[in-house]
Amino acid sequence: MSGIAGSFSLNNKIPVHIVEEMLDTIEHRSLNKPSVKALGPAILGLGSFPTTLEEKHVLSPFSLGTCTAVLDGRLDNRDDLLKSLNIQAHVNNIVSDHEILIHSYMKWDIKCLEKLSGDFSFAIWDGEKLFCGRDRFGVKPFVYSDTKGSFLFASEAKAIASINQEYSIINDEYLALSFIPDLLVNESSDTIYKNIKKLPPAHGMVISQKGIRQFKYWELTPGKTTHYKTESEYYERLFELLDKSIHHRMRSVTGVGTALSGGLDSSSITCLARNHNENNNLGPLHTFSCLFHNASKSDEKEWIDSIIEEGNVIPHWIYSDTESPMVDIEEMLWLNEGPFYGGNYYLQRMLYQSVKKQGINVFLDGEDGDGILSHGYDYLVQLAQSGNWSRFFYEADSISTRFGSGIYYYSRANSYSRYALPLLKNTMNNRRYLQLIKDIQNIHKVTHVSRKKLISHLWDYEPKTTVEEDYSIIRKDLIKKYHFIEKKKERHYSSNINNFPVNDNWLHYSGIINSGNSYVLEQIDRISSYHGLEVRHPFFCHELAEYCISIPSRYKLKDGYTRYHLIKAMEGKLPDKVRLRGDKGDLSHQSVYGFRHFCNDLIENSIDAISPDDPIVVKEEADKVKNTYIKDKDDSKLMDVWSLATYSLWCQGKIKAPYNYRKENHLEQNKA
């Protein structure tokens, strides 16, 4: 974890102090005093915060031959790269990731990105051009601006925006999208500043006097299927890849902690990380868990205890319902560069503070294991496509039994509506009437629902589309100007089943690419670095993702067990109480309790402060939402009032940068 910044003069000469000022703005990312090197038309700066032994002595931009590099991140396939590059170990047997990066660039040029595994963002100056790259999932941030003959880059947009007003012009489209989260999180290149962009995940960029060229070097694609002779081989390979991913993320200067929520993902990571510690005589593993005494439906202690009782862990408990969900909101608005989506940030904040108190600087998290692994609902689609309706309804009923028949999302009716009706509608629209009659007849035989009722359901079914009323909070001129309705419909159709036959893993694939992972990962990176911590995500390993999307869907959903492949992979390695559990704690109950108990006044006062002439929000609609939440106690409006309140606080200028955060909070570790 480090802060990087730099510049390249296309036409206008950029003074060195500009890069120094950018690094000062993001000093919370640096344990050591930032260092800057002027390299002709290029300037590179590094605020080093080493979390691995290999990077501990890299305190300034690293030079080798004609190349100089700054790197934020970690290369996981070090052994393979050292062998391919024929790099001999130094006397102290340590080769930094910076050095491996430059050697990779010298050998493979920009194609080196295809060879690198891990979480990283970097810039390399080779004497003629600046080459920048970002990891495949966007774990490590990289932003840039190329206005008026100069190119600037940094780890965070606020670093560039701090230079002058030209860079800090607000992007009103991005600001409006803060009220449409499913569009906001998929804007992979925009930031809240009009003249600052993100380098998208899995992209590289070359900057020279000839101009700027951006390219994509990796893409997750559906359609490839892994074939093994036996079913058990699929699960063994999954375990091997997950264990390898965790092993790669255990490199640390001061030790590793894990999030332990009691769910399948975090518990799997914790058990495998604990095994790693045992095998390497590293002592007990520190685990960190949130408890919710006032929102029992969110609490997972019963399952957390199942892991802890196996021993060789040091548990730490965070009582997460004792503070306001909007605690430190002024600092968070500064940190996240404006209004941001995610009312549960305070849980991350409390976890990270607890981890840091233990002197740990690396934290493993199970972020989006669901998405990378997949729950396996593609299997229901495949069963419907093949006309295997008896198995379809068997799995639908098994899911309902395992997760609770009273929850509509897991019901037979929902499975039929989400995964069967689109196929039948497509069959009807394409006038394949004989096939439609056959399907209706077979469904009738299995379910005993009358054919007339089944046809009626089919006739009335229409895929959900977005209507303008969904955006009533936003001014209509902005909705029209930025084509929000069209974008929402396009996203809906790109992430749902519309054309058949569909690939065996289409839902899995669309769920990953439409999930907005990079937005979430960037937010985690900002909050964790603010607390002097690097969060690592074992599920965001490209080898693991590529493999999971290639597994036939019948191994991901079986007998009502979603993520069946992980359940089997962890057999004998994870307590069955956790491994085979059906339900899961619902954090929405804690959100409701926290906001109702601590935040009503702040929410009400903030929304009241929105001006009738606000350039983004329709005041009358904002008041309606507030009253529905406050007076009518409609908890479904919780995220709407969160968005309105944080937007209002930001508009009022209620943001606060941390003062001397690096010196006050990290100096003792630097001395150590």
Salt bridges, closest charged atoms under 4 A:
GLU21 OE2 - HIS17 ND1 2.96
GLU27 OE1 - ARG662 NH2 3.70
GLU54 OE1 - ARG251 NH1 2.85
GLU55 OE1 - HIS98 ND1 2.61
ASP72 OD2 - ARG29 NH2 3.21
ASP72 OD1 - LYS140 NZ 3.72
ASP76 OD1 - ARG74 NE 2.59
ASP76 OD2 - ARG249 NH1 3.51
ASP97 OD1 - ARG78 NH1 2.61
ASP97 OD2 - ARG251 NH2 3.39
GLU99 OE2 - HIS90 NE2 3.38
GLU99 OE2 - HIS103 NE2 3.68
GLU114 OE2 - LYS111 NZ 3.90
ASP119 OD2 - ARG74 NH2 2.97
ASP119 OD1 - ARG249 NH2 3.98
ASP126 OD2 - LYS129 NZ 2.90
GLU156 OE2 - HIS28 NE2 3.14
GLU156 OE2 - ARG29 NH1 2.84
GLU156 OE1 - LYS158 NZ 2.44
GLU173 OE2 - LYS487 NZ 2.68
ASP182 OD2 - LYS488 NZ 3.26
ASP190 OD1 - LYS197 NZ 2.89
GLU219 OE2 - LYS216 NZ 3.72
GLU231 OE2 - LYS558 NZ 3.18
GLU240 OE2 - ARG237 NH1 2.47
ASP265 OD1 - ARG563 NH1 2.36
GLU300 OE1 - ARG581 NH2 2.83
GLU302 OE2 - LYS577 NZ 3.12
ASP305 OD2 - LYS301 NZ 2.92
GLU310 OE1 - ARG274 NH2 2.67
GLU323 OE1 - ARG349 NH1 3.18
ASP328 OD2 - ARG349 NE 2.91
GLU331 OE2 - LYS656 NZ 3.32
GLU337 OE2 - LYS158 NZ 3.12
ASP370 OD2 - HIS375 NE2 3.53
ASP370 OD1 - ARG563 NH1 2.97
GLU395 OE2 - ARG391 NH2 2.78
ASP397 OD2 - ARG412 NH2 2.77
GLU462 OE2 - LYS425 NZ 3.61
ASP477 OD1 - ARG475 NE 3.39
GLU522 OE2 - ARG134 NH2 2.71
GLU522 OE1 - LYS198 NZ 2.93
ASP525 OD2 - ARG29 NH1 2.86
ASP525 OD1 - LYS140 NZ 3.94
GLU534 OE2 - LYS140 NZ 2.91
GLU534 OE1 - ARG536 NE 2.64
GLU543 OE1 - LYS244 NZ 3.45
ASP559 OD1 - ARG391 NH2 3.62
GLU571 OE1 - LYS568 NZ 3.13
ASP576 OD1 - ARG579 NE 2.97
ASP586 OD2 - HIS589 NE2 3.79
ASP608 OD1 - LYS626 NZ 2.55
GLU621 OE2 - LYS624 NZ 3.47
ASP623 OD1 - LYS619 NZ 3.42
ASP635 OD1 - ARG596 NH2 2.85
